[in-house]
Amino acid sequence: MHDAGRPAAPDTPWPADAQEVGRIADAWGVRGWIKVQPYSSDPQALVSARRWFLKSAEATGRPPSAASAPLPRSIDIGQVRPHGDMLVAKPAQSADRSSAEALRGARIFVARSAFPATPDDEYYWVDLIGLAVVNRQGVRLGSVAGLIDTGPQSVLQVRAERPDEIQAECLIPFVSAYVDAVDLERRRITVDWQLDF
């Protein structure tokens, strides 16, 4: 077990498939728990992963604190549970409030391979980003640049690859009425959509 103020052992490799899934907002309580802001409304990757990889908040543009100790490369999670719209977690390396406070602001990454499996008709947003989007006529509309959560449904943000195209971006509801197929292996989504929609 290593202290939260010391780097993780060098034998903890950074996963090639690491995905940013949240950030540590603050310490929670006095026994080393942390409060976590997940980036998804369904943070199953954070809840199920037993090892979280960390990067400092400085990469987000915030200036480093003179008192901050170096972050560990990873932390092992003993317990995690929902707390309102956030999560609270107990890292094995965090014994008290001050060790939990040393993690404040850290960006949390989880190996994509550690994400729980999804049903056949459900997808993680991270798997959809970058996929080509083509309509039934075989016209390439662009690629998925992001998704918007509107509450009842998600919406694909599809950006055209060439700036000279008439429609630089279109928004396509990610529902079966418009999405015919998602092929992760071929990295494409087929939709019932026209350029003039």
C-alpha positions as CSV (number, residue, x, y, z in Angstrom):
1,M,0.0,0.0,0.0
2,H,1.3,3.4,-0.9
3,D,0.6,6.8,0.7
4,A,-1.7,9.2,-1.3
5,G,1.1,11.7,-1.3
6,R,3.6,9.4,-3.0
7,P,3.7,8.2,-6.6
8,A,2.3,4.8,-7.3
9,A,4.7,1.9,-7.8
10,P,6.4,2.0,-11.3
11,D,4.9,-1.4,-12.1
12,T,1.5,0.2,-12.5
13,P,1.4,0.9,-16.2
14,W,-0.9,3.6,-17.6
15,P,-3.5,1.7,-19.7
16,A,-3.4,2.3,-23.5
17,D,-7.2,2.5,-23.5
18,A,-7.6,4.9,-20.6
19,Q,-10.7,7.1,-20.7
20,E,-11.4,10.2,-18.6
21,V,-14.5,9.5,-16.6
22,G,-14.6,12.0,-13.7
23,R,-12.7,14.1,-11.2
24,I,-12.1,14.2,-7.5
25,A,-14.0,17.1,-6.1
26,D,-13.0,17.1,-2.5
27,A,-12.4,15.0,0.6
28,W,-15.5,13.6,2.3
29,G,-15.5,13.0,6.0
30,V,-12.4,12.4,8.1
31,R,-11.6,8.8,7.3
32,G,-10.0,9.2,3.9
33,W,-13.1,9.1,1.7
34,I,-13.3,11.3,-1.4
35,K,-16.2,13.0,-3.3
36,V,-16.2,12.3,-7.0
37,Q,-17.9,14.2,-9.9
38,P,-18.6,11.6,-12.6
39,Y,-18.8,12.8,-16.2
40,S,-21.7,10.5,-17.0
41,S,-25.2,10.4,-15.5
42,D,-24.7,6.6,-15.4
43,P,-21.2,6.2,-13.9
44,Q,-20.9,2.4,-14.0
45,A,-17.3,2.5,-15.2
46,L,-16.3,4.4,-12.0
47,V,-18.4,2.2,-9.8
48,S,-17.2,-1.1,-11.2
49,A,-13.5,-0.4,-11.7
50,R,-11.3,-1.2,-8.7
51,R,-8.3,0.8,-10.0
52,W,-8.5,4.5,-11.0
53,F,-5.7,6.2,-12.8
54,L,-5.0,9.9,-12.0
55,K,-3.7,13.0,-13.7
56,S,-3.2,16.3,-12.1
57,A,-5.7,19.1,-12.4
58,E,-3.0,21.4,-13.8
59,A,-3.7,19.8,-17.2
60,T,-7.1,21.5,-17.1
61,G,-5.5,25.0,-16.8
62,R,-5.7,25.5,-13.0
63,P,-2.4,26.6,-11.5
64,P,-0.7,24.1,-9.2
65,S,-0.8,24.7,-5.5
66,A,2.6,25.1,-3.8
67,A,1.4,22.8,-1.0
68,S,0.2,20.0,-3.3
69,A,2.0,16.7,-3.0
70,P,2.6,14.6,-6.2
71,L,-0.3,12.5,-7.2
72,P,-0.1,8.7,-7.3
73,R,-0.4,7.3,-10.8
74,S,-3.2,5.1,-9.7
75,I,-5.3,4.4,-6.6
76,D,-7.1,1.2,-5.6
77,I,-10.7,1.7,-4.7
78,G,-12.1,-0.2,-1.7
79,Q,-15.6,1.1,-1.7
80,V,-17.7,3.4,-3.9
81,R,-21.3,4.4,-3.7
82,P,-23.7,7.1,-5.0
83,H,-24.1,10.3,-3.0
84,G,-26.7,12.6,-4.7
85,D,-25.5,13.3,-8.2
86,M,-21.9,12.5,-7.2
87,L,-20.1,9.5,-5.8
88,V,-18.1,8.9,-2.7
89,A,-15.2,6.5,-2.7
90,K,-12.6,5.1,-0.3
91,P,-9.2,4.7,-1.8
92,A,-7.1,2.0,-0.1
93,Q,-4.2,4.5,0.0
94,S,-6.2,7.2,1.8
95,A,-6.3,6.9,5.6
96,D,-7.5,10.3,6.7
97,R,-8.9,13.6,5.6
98,S,-5.5,15.2,4.7
99,S,-4.5,12.3,2.4
100,A,-7.9,12.5,0.7
101,E,-7.5,16.3,0.4
102,A,-4.2,15.7,-1.4
103,L,-6.2,14.1,-4.2
104,R,-8.5,17.1,-4.7
105,G,-8.9,18.2,-8.3
106,A,-7.4,15.0,-9.8
107,R,-8.8,13.8,-13.1
108,I,-9.9,10.2,-13.0
109,F,-9.3,7.7,-15.8
110,V,-10.4,4.1,-16.1
111,A,-9.2,1.5,-18.6
112,R,-11.9,1.0,-21.3
113,S,-11.4,-2.7,-20.9
114,A,-12.6,-2.4,-17.3
115,F,-15.9,-0.9,-18.3
116,P,-18.9,-3.3,-17.6
117,A,-20.4,-5.0,-20.6
118,T,-23.5,-3.3,-22.1
119,P,-26.6,-4.9,-23.6
120,D,-26.6,-5.3,-27.4
121,D,-28.6,-2.2,-28.1
122,E,-26.7,0.1,-25.6
123,Y,-23.3,1.9,-26.1
124,Y,-20.8,3.9,-24.2
125,W,-20.5,7.4,-25.5
126,V,-16.8,7.0,-25.7
127,D,-17.2,4.1,-28.2
128,L,-19.3,6.3,-30.5
129,I,-17.0,9.3,-30.7
130,G,-15.2,9.4,-34.0
131,L,-17.4,6.8,-35.8
132,A,-18.3,7.7,-39.4
133,V,-22.0,8.5,-40.0
134,V,-23.5,7.5,-43.3
135,N,-27.1,7.6,-44.5
136,R,-29.1,4.8,-46.2
137,Q,-28.0,6.1,-49.6
138,G,-24.4,5.7,-48.6
139,V,-23.7,9.4,-48.3
140,R,-21.2,10.2,-45.6
141,L,-22.5,12.9,-43.4
142,G,-19.4,13.2,-41.2
143,S,-18.3,11.7,-38.0
144,V,-19.5,11.8,-34.4
145,A,-17.8,14.7,-32.6
146,G,-19.8,14.4,-29.4
147,L,-23.2,13.5,-27.8
148,I,-25.7,15.7,-26.1
149,D,-27.9,14.3,-23.3
150,T,-31.3,16.0,-23.6
151,G,-32.9,13.9,-20.8
152,P,-35.2,11.5,-22.6
153,Q,-32.7,10.8,-25.4
154,S,-29.1,11.4,-26.5
155,V,-28.3,13.4,-29.7
156,L,-25.3,12.7,-32.0
157,Q,-23.3,15.8,-32.9
158,V,-22.1,14.9,-36.5
159,R,-19.4,17.1,-38.0
160,A,-18.5,17.1,-41.7
161,E,-14.9,16.4,-42.4
162,R,-14.5,19.2,-45.0
163,P,-15.1,22.8,-44.1
164,D,-16.4,23.6,-47.6
165,E,-19.4,21.3,-47.1
166,I,-22.8,23.2,-46.9
167,Q,-23.8,21.6,-43.6
168,A,-20.8,21.7,-41.2
169,E,-22.7,20.0,-38.3
170,C,-26.0,18.2,-37.9
171,L,-27.7,16.9,-34.8
172,I,-29.3,13.4,-35.1
173,P,-31.4,12.0,-32.3
174,F,-29.8,8.7,-31.2
175,V,-33.1,6.7,-31.3
176,S,-34.2,3.8,-33.5
177,A,-36.4,6.0,-35.6
178,Y,-33.2,7.6,-37.1
179,V,-30.4,5.2,-36.3
180,D,-30.5,2.0,-38.3
181,A,-27.3,0.3,-37.1
182,V,-24.1,0.9,-35.1
183,D,-21.2,-1.2,-36.3
184,L,-18.3,-0.7,-33.8
185,E,-16.0,-3.1,-35.8
186,R,-16.4,-1.2,-39.0
187,R,-16.5,2.1,-37.0
188,R,-19.7,3.4,-38.6
189,I,-23.3,4.4,-37.9
190,T,-26.0,4.1,-40.5
191,V,-28.8,6.6,-40.2
192,D,-32.1,7.5,-41.9
193,W,-31.1,11.2,-42.4
194,Q,-30.6,13.5,-45.3
195,L,-28.2,16.4,-45.7
196,D,-31.1,18.9,-45.9
197,F,-32.7,17.8,-42.6
